[in-house]
Amino acid sequence: METQSHENLQHAPVSSNDTDNLQNDAVPDASNHRDTEQKRDVSSEQVIQILQVIASTGKFWHDWDNLKSMLSFQLKQVLSEYPEAKMASEQQYASLGEPYSELVNKLDEALTCFIDGPPFTLQRLCEILLDPRSIYPNLSKLALALEKNLLVTSTLTICTDPYPQATVQEPDDQEKTSEKQQQQSDSAQNGIEPLEADKDEVMAEADMGDDMTIDMENFEDVKSSETNSEPSANNA
C-alpha cells in the first residue's frame, strides 16, 4: 500500500497554477538578493560624495529611487548620532515631544513619500545632512529644520548636464574641518550654541566700510584743497 501511494504521488499531475506558485516563491528571494547587492554597491563614503555634489550644485544626476535610499540612509545615520537617540523613553519625550523612533519614522516617511522626484529643497537637505551638528546642536531643532524642508510639494527633475567630478578634501582641510566640528561639539555639550553671522549684519558692515572709504576720500580732497590755498594766501 505504501509503494502504491508513493507511485501515485510521483505520477500525480502538476497543474500550471502549482508551477507558477513554485516559481513565484523563488523569485522574491532572488529579487531581495539583488536589492541587497545593489545597496551594498554604494558605500557610505560614496553617499557623502554624492550629497556633496548636490549640495554644491543644487542638481541631481542619479535615479530618484536610488538617491532616495541614500538620503534615507544618511538621514537615519545623522539622527542616530545625537545623544537624544540613546536617552530613555521618558527623556526622549521630554526633549523631543515624542519617542525617538516615531520621530525617525515620521521624517523618513516624509522623505519617501516623494514619488516623481526629490523635493525642490534637495540642496538644503543635503547641506543639513552633511554637517548637521555645526548648524543644529539639538536634535529637536534639526528635526524641525528637516521637517520644514520636507513639507513641500514642488519637485526637481533629473539633470542632463555632465556629472561634475567630486571634490576631494586635502588632508589639511580635513583636519581643520574635524577640529572645527570638535570645538562646536564641545561648545554644544557645555550648553553654548554656536552663533552664525547674520547675512544682513555682514552686508551692513560692508556698507559701513564703503561709507568710511568715501568719507576718507572726501577728507583727503578737502585737505588737499586747503594745502593748495595756503600758498595763494601767502602770495597775497
C-alpha positions as CSV (number, residue, x, y, z in Angstrom):
1,M,0.0,0.0,0.0
2,E,2.8,2.4,0.8
3,T,4.5,1.6,-2.5
4,Q,1.3,2.3,-4.4
5,S,0.6,5.6,-2.7
6,H,4.2,6.7,-3.4
7,E,3.8,5.8,-7.1
8,N,0.5,7.8,-7.2
9,L,2.3,10.8,-5.8
10,Q,5.0,10.6,-8.4
11,H,2.6,10.3,-11.3
12,A,0.1,12.8,-10.0
13,P,-0.4,15.7,-12.5
14,V,1.0,19.1,-11.6
15,S,-1.3,22.0,-12.5
16,S,0.0,25.2,-14.1
17,N,-1.1,27.1,-11.0
18,D,1.2,25.0,-8.9
19,T,4.1,25.6,-11.2
20,D,3.5,29.3,-11.1
21,N,3.3,29.3,-7.4
22,L,6.6,27.5,-7.1
23,Q,8.3,30.0,-9.5
24,N,6.8,32.9,-7.6
25,D,8.1,31.5,-4.3
26,A,11.6,31.5,-5.8
27,V,11.5,34.9,-7.5
28,P,11.3,37.2,-4.3
29,D,14.4,35.6,-2.8
30,A,16.4,36.5,-6.0
31,S,14.9,39.9,-6.1
32,N,15.7,40.6,-2.5
33,H,19.2,39.4,-3.1
34,R,19.6,41.7,-6.0
35,D,18.3,44.6,-3.9
36,T,20.7,43.8,-1.2
37,E,23.6,43.7,-3.6
38,Q,22.6,47.0,-5.1
39,K,22.5,48.7,-1.7
40,R,26.0,47.3,-1.0
41,D,27.4,48.7,-4.2
42,V,27.3,52.3,-2.7
43,S,29.4,52.8,0.3
44,S,28.8,55.4,3.0
45,E,31.8,57.4,1.6
46,Q,30.2,57.4,-1.9
47,V,26.9,58.6,-0.4
48,I,28.7,61.5,1.2
49,Q,30.4,62.4,-2.1
50,I,27.1,62.3,-4.0
51,L,25.4,64.5,-1.4
52,Q,28.4,67.0,-1.6
53,V,27.9,67.3,-5.3
54,I,24.2,68.0,-4.8
55,A,24.9,70.5,-2.0
56,S,27.3,72.4,-4.2
57,T,25.3,72.4,-7.5
58,G,21.6,72.1,-6.4
59,K,21.2,69.4,-9.1
60,F,21.0,65.6,-9.1
61,W,22.0,63.0,-11.6
62,H,21.0,59.7,-10.1
63,D,17.8,57.7,-10.3
64,W,15.4,59.1,-7.7
65,D,14.7,55.7,-6.1
66,N,18.4,55.1,-5.6
67,L,19.0,58.6,-4.4
68,K,16.1,58.4,-2.1
69,S,17.6,55.3,-0.5
70,M,20.9,57.1,0.0
71,L,19.1,60.1,1.6
72,S,17.1,57.8,3.9
73,F,20.3,56.0,5.0
74,Q,22.1,59.3,5.7
75,L,19.0,60.7,7.5
76,K,18.9,57.8,9.9
77,Q,22.6,57.8,10.4
78,V,22.6,61.5,11.3
79,L,19.7,61.2,13.7
80,S,21.3,58.3,15.5
81,E,24.4,60.3,16.2
82,Y,22.6,62.7,18.6
83,P,22.5,61.9,22.3
84,E,18.7,62.0,22.3
85,A,18.7,58.8,20.4
86,K,20.2,56.9,23.4
87,M,18.0,58.5,26.0
88,A,15.3,56.7,27.9
89,S,11.8,56.9,26.5
90,E,10.7,59.4,29.2
91,Q,13.7,61.7,28.4
92,Q,13.1,61.5,24.7
93,Y,9.5,62.5,25.1
94,A,10.5,65.4,27.3
95,S,13.2,66.6,24.9
96,L,11.5,65.8,21.6
97,G,7.9,65.8,22.4
98,E,7.7,62.2,21.0
99,P,9.7,59.0,21.1
100,Y,12.8,58.9,19.1
101,S,11.6,56.0,16.9
102,E,8.5,57.8,16.0
103,L,10.4,60.9,15.0
104,V,12.7,58.9,12.7
105,N,9.8,57.2,11.1
106,K,7.9,60.5,10.6
107,L,10.9,62.1,8.9
108,D,11.7,59.1,6.8
109,E,8.1,58.8,5.6
110,A,8.1,62.5,4.7
111,L,11.1,61.8,2.5
112,T,10.0,58.6,0.9
113,C,6.5,59.9,0.0
114,F,8.1,61.8,-2.9
115,I,7.4,59.6,-5.9
116,D,8.2,61.5,-9.1
117,G,11.3,63.3,-7.9
118,P,13.1,64.9,-4.9
119,P,11.7,68.0,-3.2
120,F,12.9,71.3,-4.6
121,T,14.7,71.8,-1.2
122,L,17.0,68.9,-2.0
123,Q,20.1,71.1,-1.9
124,R,19.4,72.4,1.6
125,L,18.5,68.9,2.8
126,C,21.9,67.7,1.6
127,E,23.7,70.7,3.3
128,I,22.0,69.8,6.6
129,L,22.6,66.1,6.3
130,L,26.3,66.6,5.6
131,D,27.1,68.7,8.6
132,P,24.1,68.9,11.0
133,R,25.9,69.3,14.3
134,S,27.5,72.6,13.3
135,I,24.1,74.0,12.4
136,Y,21.7,72.4,14.9
137,P,23.3,71.3,18.2
138,N,20.0,69.9,19.4
139,L,18.0,67.1,17.7
140,S,14.7,68.9,18.2
141,K,15.9,71.8,16.1
142,L,17.4,69.5,13.5
143,A,14.1,67.7,13.3
144,L,12.2,70.9,12.8
145,A,14.5,72.0,10.0
146,L,14.3,68.7,8.2
147,E,10.5,68.6,8.5
148,K,10.3,72.2,7.2
149,N,12.3,71.2,4.1
150,L,10.3,68.0,3.5
151,L,6.8,69.5,3.9
152,V,6.8,70.9,0.3
153,T,5.1,69.8,-2.9
154,S,7.3,71.0,-5.7
155,T,9.9,68.6,-7.1
156,L,13.1,68.7,-9.2
157,T,13.8,66.9,-12.4
158,I,17.0,64.9,-13.1
159,C,19.9,66.9,-14.6
160,T,21.1,66.0,-18.0
161,D,24.3,68.0,-17.8
162,P,27.6,66.2,-17.5
163,Y,28.2,64.9,-14.0
164,P,30.8,67.1,-12.1
165,Q,33.7,65.4,-10.6
166,A,33.5,65.2,-6.8
167,T,35.9,67.4,-5.0
168,V,38.2,65.6,-2.6
169,Q,39.3,67.5,0.6
170,E,43.0,67.8,1.2
171,P,44.4,66.3,4.5
172,D,44.9,69.8,5.9
173,D,41.3,70.7,5.1
174,Q,40.0,67.5,6.7
175,E,42.0,68.2,9.9
176,K,40.6,71.8,10.1
177,T,37.1,70.5,9.5
178,S,37.4,67.9,12.2
179,E,38.9,70.4,14.6
180,K,36.0,72.8,13.9
181,Q,33.4,70.1,14.5
182,Q,35.1,69.0,17.7
183,Q,35.1,72.6,19.0
184,Q,31.5,73.0,18.1
185,S,30.6,69.7,19.7
186,D,32.4,70.7,23.0
187,S,30.5,74.0,22.9
188,A,27.2,72.2,22.5
189,Q,28.0,69.9,25.4
190,N,28.7,72.9,27.6
191,G,25.4,74.4,26.7
192,I,26.8,77.0,24.3
193,E,25.1,77.2,20.9
194,P,27.3,78.3,18.0
195,L,26.3,81.6,16.6
196,E,26.1,82.2,12.9
197,A,26.8,85.6,11.4
198,D,23.6,87.2,10.0
199,K,23.9,87.9,6.3
200,D,22.1,91.2,6.8
201,E,24.6,92.2,9.5
202,V,27.5,91.3,7.2
203,M,26.1,93.4,4.4
204,A,25.5,96.3,6.8
205,E,29.1,96.1,7.9
206,A,30.2,96.1,4.3
207,D,28.1,99.2,3.6
208,M,29.7,101.0,6.6
209,G,33.1,100.1,5.3
210,D,32.2,101.7,1.9
211,D,30.9,104.8,3.6
212,M,34.1,105.2,5.6
213,T,36.1,104.9,2.4
214,I,34.0,107.6,0.8
215,D,34.4,109.9,3.8
216,M,38.2,109.4,3.8
217,E,38.4,110.3,0.2
218,N,36.4,113.5,0.8
219,F,38.6,114.3,3.7
220,E,41.7,113.9,1.6
221,D,40.2,116.1,-1.1
222,V,39.4,118.8,1.4
223,K,42.9,118.6,2.9
224,S,44.5,118.9,-0.5
225,S,42.4,121.9,-1.4
226,E,43.4,123.6,1.9
227,T,47.1,122.9,1.2
228,N,46.8,124.4,-2.3
229,S,45.1,127.5,-0.9
230,E,47.8,128.3,1.6
231,P,50.5,129.5,-0.9
232,S,47.9,131.7,-2.6
233,A,47.2,133.3,0.7
234,N,50.9,133.9,1.4
235,N,51.4,135.4,-2.1
236,A,48.5,137.8,-1.4
